[in-house]
Amino acid sequence: MKRKRMLWLPLLALLLGGCSVDFDFGPTSKDSEGGGGGTTSQTGGAVSRDEANSRVTAAFTNSDIADATTYQQTTLQEVTDDTKEYVNDALKYHVVENTNSNVVVKATGLQTDDPVAKVTGELLEDMTEDGVETYKLIDNREFYYASEWIYYHNATRKRYGNPEEPFIDTEVKLKQHMGPTNGQQLAKGLEGFDLGDAPVPTMFIGSELDVLQQTANITATKNGRNITVIYSINKDAFIAMMESGLRGILFSEEMTSEERAEAEEFLQWYVALLEEVLDLREYKITIGADGNDHLTQVRADFELITTMVYEPSETYPEGYTQVGKLSGFLDMKPKFNEEFTITLPDFSDYEEGIIFE
């Protein structure tokens, strides 16, 4: 499974990680090779490509939580990693890993000196091998900020082995004095917050968005001033944007010439491998904006299949073929400047400790 992991991890990092390239991948579609695809309007009159792109750009630019009075965000994620290993067309090993998460971010008082924030997340993971469950995780986390203090509650249930094995339960409640924090400082902290892949809108702005808008096939739908834009991406465009995104992650100004050469060698190897083994069944980005040019949705739907042929080994003297399927979605829905209150729990049983260095 190690070589398969080497292939999937960069894909997962770019598809779902908390970095600026999460949803910014994908130029051309099968209907728009070598240039900008068409724009299809479904309701509300004609939507030109320029209008759709302009509204998306405006939404990303205007959706900075530091400019809001309040902020809410719900992020749902479902990912299935299904791998089968065959020897002479006979199935020898089958493993399925499922990841589901639900994260809610709420913040008030972002333009005051007394902000309040609440971030809650549930992460569910399970793994089955040859039809038998061998791992299960239920992880619930809560973060709060109020009156110069941050609070953390984590309750985890973890089980190794088949369903007859007992769960290992752990629970932690900590609090840490952070000192005076105004709304702008809290907003900046939330932009870098990572809990079960809980990105905030401004994290998606990057040069890849320009390429996406120029070359992807676009479907735009209007409902009054609200707009939904769907960018569809094909394999060549996906790989090109993967290369661009990975280059931004792998390279830095501090690298030596030797480190740059090694990174470039890995990148070219990885791109060539993707071109050989990847079957991109779907990669679609959906972006919604309201009449105030605030983001209302950022969603990615994807299904990728890889087929890799391995030489004989001790485990499989005849060699084997590995077919991996990665599918799922990540759906983020933000809300700006709506009135609501945050209810805080009783923190009397939280022990003082270190949450953030």
N, C-alpha and C positions, 0 to 999 in steps of 0.2 A: 504493500500500500504506500510505501514511502515515495516512490516516483510519481504516483498519482497525486499525492499531496503536494509535491513540488509544482505540479501543473495547476491544481485548483487554488492554492493559496493566493497567488497574485490576482487571479480572477476574482476571488471573494473579496480581497482587499479593495479592489477597484469598484466592484459592484456594490458592496455593502459597507465599506469602512467609513470612518469619520474623517474623510479628507476631501479636498476640493474637487475631486474627480468622480464623486459618487454617481451623479446622474448626467455628467457632462460628456458621455461617450456617444459617438455614433454619427458619422456623416452619412454617406450615400445609402440609398435603398436599391432594390433590384430594378425599380422603375426610374432611377435617376443616376445611373452610372456616369461618372465623370462630370457631374455638375448638379445644380439645384433641382430637386424634384418638384413636382407640382404641389399645389395647395387645394385641398378639397373642403368646401364649406358645406356643412350639413343643415344648419338652421340659421335663421336670422339674417339672411342676405349674404352677399359675397364677402369673403374674407381673403384678402390678398396675402401672399407670402410675406411681403414687407410688413403688413399690419400685424400678422401673427407673430413674427419675430420681434417686432418693435414692442408689442405688449409683453412678451416674455422677458425681454431685456429690461423693460421698465419695472416689471414685477420683481425680478431679482434685485435690481438696484434699490427699490423702495422698501423691500422686506427685511430691513435691518431692525432687529428687536431693540436696539439702542435708541431708535427713534420713536418707539411705541410707548404708550402709557401702561398697557397691559399686554401680556402675550400668553397664548395657549398653543399647544402642539400635541397631536396624537400621531404616533408612528407605529404602524403594524408591519410585521415582517414574517414571512413564511418561506422557508428554504428547505428543499429536499435534495439530498446528495445520494444518488442511487448508483452503486457500482457492482458490475458483474464480471467474473473472470471465467473464461472458457478455455478448455483444452480440446482441440479437434471438434469444435462446435458443441461440446458437452459442458453444461454449467457446473463449475466446481466450487464456486464461492460467490455469495451474494450478500452485500451489506448495504443497509439503508440507514442514513442519518437524517433526522428531522430537527429543524430549529424553528421555533415560533417565539416571537416576542411582541409585547405590547407596552409601549412607553408613553407616558403622559407628562408633559411639561406645563407648568403654570407659574406665572410671575405677575405680581402687581407692584404698583408704586415705582415704576421704572424711571420716572422723571422726578422722583423725590429722594430724600435722604433716608427714607425708612422703607425700603422694598421688602417684599416677602416672596419666597419661591418654594415650589414643591415639585419634585421630580420623582415619579414612581415608575417602576418597571417590573414586568414579569417575564422571565425567560424560561422556556420549556425546551428540553433537548432529550432525544431518545435515539437509541441505536439498536437495530436488529441484525443478527448475523445468521444467514440461512434460516430465516423465519423465526428465530428465537431472540427475544429482547435481551440484550446484554448490558445496557446502560440506560439510566434515566436520571434527569436533573430537573428539579423545580426550584427556581431561584427568584425570590421576590426582594426587591430593593426599594428603599425610600430615602430621599434626601430632602431636607428642609433648610431654608435659611430664614431667620427672623431675629431681629434685635441683637445683631452682632454675633449671633451663634449659628453654627451649622450642625445639623443633626443627621445621623445615619442609622438606618435600621435594615439589617439583612437577615432574612430567614431562608435557609437552604435545606432542601431534601435531596439526597443523592444516593443512588443505588447502583452498585456494580454487580454484574451477574444476572441471572434469570429473575423473573418476577417473584420467585419464592424467597429470594434474599431480602434481608431487612434494609430499610432506608437508614442512612446516616443523616441525622438532623443536627443542624447548627443554627445558632441565632446570635446576632451581635447588635447591641444598641450603644452608640457612641455619640458624644457631643464634643465640639471644639470651639473655643472662642476665637473668632476671626477678626474682631475689632470693627470699627465703623466701616460700613460698606454702603455706598450710595447706589441708586438704581442703574447708573451707567456702568459702574464697576460690576454689578451683578449681571447685567446684560452681557458684558464681555466674557464673564465667566461661563455663562450659559452657552455662548457660541462655541466654546471649546469643550463643552461637556460631552462625555461619551458614556452612555448607559444602554446596553443592548442595541447599539447602532441607532442613536437618537440624534441625528444631525439637525441643525437649524438652517433656515433658508440661505443665509449669506455664505454658508460653507460651500455652496454649489457654484458660486461665481468663479469663472476661470476662462482661460483662452479657449478651452475645448468647446464652450458654449457657442462661440463665434463660428467654429467649424461646423458644429451641429446644425446651426441655423442656416448656414450657406448651402449645405449639401444633402441634408436628410429629406426624405419624403415626408410631407406635412399634411395632416388632417386637422382643420380648425373648426370649432363649433362655437357659435355665439348665442347667448341668451341675454338680451339687453346689452348691458355693458360688461357682463361676465363673459369670459372666454376660456375655452379649453383647447390646448394645442397638443397634438400627438405626433411625436417624431419616431419614425420607423427606420430601422438600421439593418444593413445587410452585413455579411461576414467580412468583406474587404474593409468596409468602413469601421466595423467593430475592431478589427485587428489593428488598423491604423491608429485609432484612438486609444486602444490599449497600449500601444507602443508609446504614444505621446504621454499618456498618464504615467506609465511606469518610468519613463525617462525623467519626469519631474520628481518622482519618488527616489529613484536610485542615485541621481547625480546631485552633487552640491559643489559650491565654490571651494570648499575646504579639501576636496579630494585631491590626492596625488595623481600623477600621470599613470602610475601603475594601477591605482584603484579605479581610475576612469576606464582603463583598458579592460580590467576584469568585469566591470559593470557593463561595458559595451558588449563584451563577449557573451555575457549571460543574456542580455537583452536580445541580441540577434539570434541566439540559440532558442530563446523562448518564443520569439515571433515566428521563426521558421517552424518550430514545433506546432504552434497554433495553426499555421497555414496547412500543415500536414494532417493534423488529427481532429480539428474542430469542425463540427457541424452546428452552425447557429440556426436553430429552429425559430427563435423569436428573441428580439431585443427591442423593446418599445418604451419610450419615455413619455409620460403624460404630465403636462404642466397646466395648472389652472390659475387664473387671476380674476379678481373682482373689479368692480368699477373704480376703485381707488388705486388700482394697480398694485395691490398686495397679493402675494401668493396665497392660493387657497388649497393647492395640492401639488405635490411633487411625487411621482410614482414611477417605478421601474418594474416591468414584467419581463422575465427572461426564461429561456430554455436553451441549454447548451448541451451538446453531446460530444464526447471525445472517444475515439477508438485508437488504442495503442497496442502494438504487437511487440511482445517481449521475447528475447532469446531464451534458450533452455537454461534452467537453474536447478538448484537442489530441490526446491519445492515442486517445480514443474519441469522435469527433465525433457519434456517434449516442447517446452515453450508454452506461452499462453497469450490470449487476447483479452484485453481489459476494456470494457465499455462503461463509461461513466456518464451519468446524466445529472446535470445541475439545473434545477428549475425552481421558480418561485416568484416572489414579488417583495418590494418594499414600498409602503404607501405612507407618505407623510402629509398631514393636513394641519396647517397653521391657522391661527386666528389672531387678529391684531385689534387692540383698542376696544375690546368689549368689556363691559362691566361685570365683575364677578368677585367673590371673596374666596380666600383660601382658609379652610378650617385646619387648624393645627392640632395634632394629638397631644396627649399628656406626655411630657418629656421627663417626668420625675424619676423614672427608672433608667435613664440614659447615663452611662458612666463617661466621665471626661477622659478623652484620649486623643490620639492623632488620627485624623481622617485624611487631611491633605497636608503634605509637607510644606 
